[in-house]
Amino acid sequence: MDGDDWRNQLPLDSRRRIIYRTMDTLKRHLPYSGPEGLNELRKIVVRFEKKMYICASNDSDYLRRISQKMRSLETKKSSDLSEDAITPGE
């Protein structure tokens, strides 16, 4: 990476905040149990963030990719709830 790479301009603290926010979102949507489950969830989030960080072409792309994934989780959860609400015979 050269000195002009966008990754050199992104503070480590920003990445940490993104990881924490992503953790909060995933906690609402994925089942986990106890400290071990929380630790596994954190590992998933760290791998996900790293993948987005590496794949992104710039900081906007990085944030866009993460936002899209989080929105798709929110949308999927909403549609799952809607389907549960209209399931006949239950």
N, C-alpha and C positions, 0 to 999 in steps of 0.2 A: 504494500500500500504506500502510495506517495503522500506527501504532506497536504495535498489538495483534496484527498479523499474525504467525503462527507463524514465518514465514521470517526475521523480524527477530531471533528468539530462537535460531535455529540457527547455531552458530559456523561460520565458513568452514572451519575445520580439520576439522570433522565431515564436511562435504561432500567435502573432499579425501580423507579416510580411506575414505569410501564409494566414491569414484572408484578409489582404489588397490585396494580389495577386489574391486570389479567387474572391474577390469583383470585381476587374478589369476584370477578365475573364467573370463573370456573367453579368456585365454591357454590355458587347459586345453581349451577346447571349439572354438575357431575357429582355422583355419590362418592363420599369418602368416609372413612371411619377412623377416628382417633388420630394420634400423632403419626403413626405409620402411613395412614391414608393421606394425611396432609403433606407429609414429606414426599410421597409419590406424586401428588398433585403438583407440588413445587418443582420437582424434577421435570415433569411434563411441560410446565410453563417455561422453565429456563431453556429447555430444548427448543420449544416453539419460538421463543423470543430470539434465540441465537440463529435459528434458521431464517427468520424474517430479516434479521440484521444482516446476515451474509447475502441473502438473495436480493435485497433491496438495492435499487440503483441510486437512491438519494434519501434524505431524511423524510421527505414527504411520502415517498413510496413506502418506506418502512412503516410509518404511521398508518398509511392507507391500508396496507396489507393486514396489519394487526386489527384495525378498526373493522375491516370487512369480515374477518373471521369472528370477531366478537359479536357483530351484528347478526351474522348467520346463526350463531348460537342462540341469540335472543329470539330471532325469528323462528327457528326450529322449536324452541321451547314453547313459544306462543302458539304455534300451529299444533303441537302435541296436546296442549291444554285444550284447544278448540275442538280437536277430534275427540278427546275424552268427554267433553261436555255434550257432544251430540251423538255419542254411541247409543243406539237404541237397545232397549231390553235390559239395561243394567240399573 
